[in-house]
């Protein structure tokens, strides 16, 4: 529901650009949530979108060239800007179809550019700093990310990785990241530090966390189970999760929500372990209900997450968390107050941490109340909107 016109001095018309992935993910959720947030507060929001399903099975060289510079996207962006005359252009993802050429179209029209960095694509060809089951920073800070090409980091293909590396190299040499973008939205201080290490301009990197809206309210936490929600892949710590539940030997019921390449291993564990239940992918409303009924949420990631949206979704329901002590996710947790930290990649330590929390239901309840307080203090729509306007103002002042 609109609350009237935007505040004085705020941009009236905002062009929001996003390149959807072939498989829907967290970036798509955030794009939709922020677009709705702005519209609900009286802004005119124009969407410019591309969809990677258009290039499914396409020639990798052709796609790689478009990822570096899309003449089509530059022209379309110029046309949209001329038609709608936005006060600001906010990009979420440009890879691969929109490409950085769209920045240049906005620059030519004199429109400030904001880019949200949902991952580490500008520093790492695979965007995750993760390779062969462990964190990898070999490409961090290199003008040419050749280790990523050598290891075929993007989609297991040397040719595809070379195309991404070429895009990164060309735009570093052209100083696109420094000159064409007026402000970057980064999600945590951890991500900001990594991006500075990688050469992005510190003065343009502004931290704004994600948010959860509408507010689902605190849950009942009467389900008697722990919960995992996420992509079933190695970097999400799924094997560590299953190893921990082998050791727990039926002490703590676990429900697993999600799908992915390790779905077969999760299905096998669900057959062998009586207290493990795999629910597959579930709609957002059902996931929120499960979070509200869960005693705790487990986030055993083994890569550098840029944020960890699932954590604040749990907080909104008043659910405490157990997370890996790695990357940005621990930044969201007050250990012993809103959740607990566990060593990444260590099933025994994860099992010990979960078991210890499970045996103290009063402490779990207290952490859940503190988690809800953290949501109210930092992750509501109103908090997010205020910070977003600050970032837009900074971008407009620079331009």
N, C-alpha and C positions, 0 to 999 in steps of 0.2 A: 504494500500500500504506500502511495506517495505521501510524503510529509510536507508537500509544498515545493516551491522552487529551491534550487541549491543556495547555499550561503553566498552572501556578497563576496565577490572576488574569485569564487570557485569557477572552474570551467563549465560552460553550459552544455556544449556539445563535445562528446568524447568518442573518438573512433577507436574501437577495440579490435585488434587483429590476432588471429590464432590459427595455427596449423594443427588440425586434429590428427592423432595417430591412428594406425590401422586398428589397434586394440585400445578401447577407451581406458583412460587412466586418471590419476589424480589431477593432472594439469587441466584436463577437460572439465573436471568438477569445479576447480577453482575459477576457471574462465567463466563458467556459467554462474557461479555464485557471485563473483565480483560484478558481472554485468547486471545481474538482478539487483544487487546492492545499489548500484549507481542509478538505475532506473527508478527504484523505489524512493530515491531521495531527489527526484525531479530532474535528473540529467537526461538529455537526449543522447542515447547511445546508439551508434551506428556500428554494425558488425561487418568485418571483412574476414572471411574464413576460407581455408583450403582444407582438403581432406586427403590423407595419405592413401586411402583406398583407391584413389585415382591412379597411383603409380604401382599398384600391386602387380608384380611380375614384369615391370618395365625394365628397360636396359639400365644397368647400374651406372654406366658412364654418363648417359643422358641425364639421369636423375642427379648424379653428382655435380654435373655442370650447372643444372638449375639450382641446386642448393647453394652454389657459390654466387651465382648472379642470375636472377630470373628477370628477363626483359619484360615478360608478360606481367608479372606481379608489380614491377615498378610502374608500368603503364597503368594498370588497374588501380593501384594505390593513388596515383596522381589524379585519375578520373574521380575516384570516390572523394578525395580531399576537395577537388574543385566543386563537386556537387554539394557536399554537406558543410564545407568550411569548418572543420572541427577546431576546437581550441587546443586539443592535445591528441596525440596518437599513442595508445598503450598497447604494446605487443606482449603476448604471452609466449608463443612459440612461433618461430619462423622456419623451422627445419622440417623438410627440405624445400617445400614448394614455394613458400613466400619469399624466403631468402633475405639476406641483408640489403638487397637492392631497394626494398621498400623503405628502409630508413632514409635512403638518398632522395626518394620521392617526397617524403615528409620534409626533409631538410630544404629541398628546393622550393617548397611551398611556404617555408618559414614556420612550420608547425612543430612544437616541442615533441620530443620522442622519449617515452618511458618504456623500458623493457624489464619484465619480470624474469628472473633467472630461476626456473624451477629445478634445474639440474646443473651439472658441470660441463655441459657441451662445449662451452667456449675454451675449456682447458683440457678436455679429455675426449677423444673421438667417440668413446662409448658412453660418455656423459656420467659415468658412475664411479670412476676411480676404483674399479674392481676388475680383477682378472685372475682366472685359474683358482678361484676359491679364496682369494685374499685381496686386501686393499692394495692398490697399485698407484703410485704417483710418478711413474717414469716419464710421463709427458708433461708434468706440471712445470710451467715456466720455460719450456723449450719453444723457441721460435717456430720450429717445425716438429710436430709430434710424431716423429718417425718410429719410436718404439711401438706405438699403437698399430702402425701399418705392419711392422715386423711380426706382431703377435695376432694380426687379424682381429682386432678387438671389436670392431663394429660388425655385428651379425655373422661373426666367424668368417668373414670374407676379406682377403687382402685388398681386392679391387674396391670394394665398398668403403673400407676404412681409408684407403688412399684418397678417395673422393672427398670424404669428410675432412681428412687432414689437409687436403688442398684448399678447401673452403676456409679452414681456420688460418692457414698460412697466408693466403691472399689478403684476408681482412686484417690480420695482424700487421702485415706490411703496409696496408693502406690506412692503418690506424682507424679503421671503421669503429671499433668498440670504444675508442677514446673520443672520437670526434663527432660521430653521428648520433650517439645516444646521449640525452641530457641527464637522465637519472635511471639508475637500476634499482629495482625492487629485489632485495635479497631477504631470505626468510629467517635467517638466524645469524648470530655473530660468528659462529663456526664457519658457515658458508662464506660470510664476508671475508674472513681471514684467508681462506683458501683462494678466493677470487683475487684478493690483493696479491697473494703470493704468485698467482698466475699472470699478473701484469695489468689487471683492470684498474682504472683510476679510483683510488680510495675515496675521493671526495664525492663521487657520483654513486657510491654503493650505499643505499639506505635500507635499513632493516625494517621489515613489516611482516609479522607472522600471518598465518592463515586465520580463518575464523569459522565458526559454525553458526549457521542461521538457516531456518528458524531455530530458536532455542528449544531442544527437545525436553528439557527439564530433568531433574534427578530421577534415577531409576529406583527400582525396588530391591535389586541385588539379592533376590531370593531364589535364583536358579541353581545355586550350588555347583557352579562350574567356572573354570578359567576359559578364556577366549583368545583365539588368534584370528586376526582379520588382515588379509593382504594377499599379494601375489605369491603363489607357491613356486618359489625359485630359490636358488642357492644363496643369492645375496641377501635375501630376506631372513636367512637363518633357519629355514624350514627343517633342514637335517639336524641342526642343533636342538630345535624344538622337539622333534621326534625322539632324538636320543635322550633328552631329559625325561620325557614321559615313559620311555623304557625303564629308566632308573626309578621313577616314582612308583612304578609297579601298582597302579590302580588306586593310589592314595588321593589323587586330585583329578576329577573329571575334566576333560578338555574338549571344547568344540572348535573346529577349524572351519573358517569361512574364507573362500577364495578358490581360485583356479590358477593353473599355470603348468610349466614344464615338469614340476615334481608332483603333479597330481596323482600319478601312479604310485609313488612312494607313500603319499599320505593315505591313499585308499588301502594299500597293503597294511600300513600301521593300524588303520581303523579296524581292519579284519582281525589283526593279531592281538591288539590291546583293547580290552573290554571298556576302558574308560575314555577312549579316543573316538570322537564322532566327526566325520567329515561331512559338512553341509553343502559343499560346493559354493558357487557364486550365489549371492542373495541380493534382492533389491535393497536400496538404502533404508527404507522404513523398517525392514526386517532386521537389518544389521543394527540399527539404532535400538530396536527392542532387545536384541541379544545383549548389546552393551549395557543396557539398563538392568538386565537380569543377572549379568555376570558378576562374580566376586572380584575378578581382576582381569586385566588385559595384558597379554604377553607380546612384547615387540622385540624379538631376538635378532635384529638386523646385523649383518656382518659387512655392510658397506657404508660409505659416507652418505647417509641421507641428508638432503638439504633442509628437511623439516621433520616430518613425521605427523601428518595430519590425523592419523588414526588416534594418536595420543590425545589431542584436544577434543576429538569426538568422544573419547572415553571420559575426559574431564567434564564435558557438558552433561553427561549422564551421572556424574559423581562416582566414577569408577576408577580406582587406583590402577597403576601400571607397573609392570616389571619390564625394563628395557635394557638393551645392551649398552654398555659404557663405551660407546664409540660414535664418533661423528657428531652430528647436530642434535640428535634425539635427547641425549642427557641434559642438554640446555633447557629443555622443556620441563624437566623433573626436578623437584626439590627432594633429594634423597631422604627417606624416612618420614617425609611429610605428605607428598602427593604420590609417591611411588618408590620403587627400589631399583638399583642398578645391579647388573650381573655382567661378568666377564664375557665378551663376545666369543662365539665359537667353542664354548666350553659347556657341554651338556651337564656335567656333574655340578658345576657352579650354578647353572640355571635351575637345575632340579633342587639344589639346596636352598636357593633364594625363594623359589616358589613354595617349597614345603614349609619353610620357616614362616612365610607370610600366611599361608593357609592355616597354620596351627595357632594363629593369633587373630581371630575374627574381630576382636575389639579394635586392634590396631588397623586392620583392613578398613573397618568402618570409618575410623578417624581419618585415614588417608583419603578415603572417598569424599568425605566432607571437605577436606582441604583441596582436593582436586577440583571440586565444584567451585570453590572460592577462587581458584586460579583461573578457571574459565571466566567467571564473572569479571575478574580484574583485567584480563588480557586478551581474551579470544572471542569477544562478542562482536556483532556487526557494527555497533556504534563505535567501539574502540578502533576497529579496523578502518572504518570510514574516515574517522578523524586523521588517522595516520596517512591514509591514501591521499587525502587532500593536501597534507603537508608535502608529500612527495611531488604531487602535481605542481604545487606552488614553486618548489625548488627547481623543477624542470623548466617551468615557464620563465623564472627569473634568469636562468642560465641562457636560455635561447634569446 
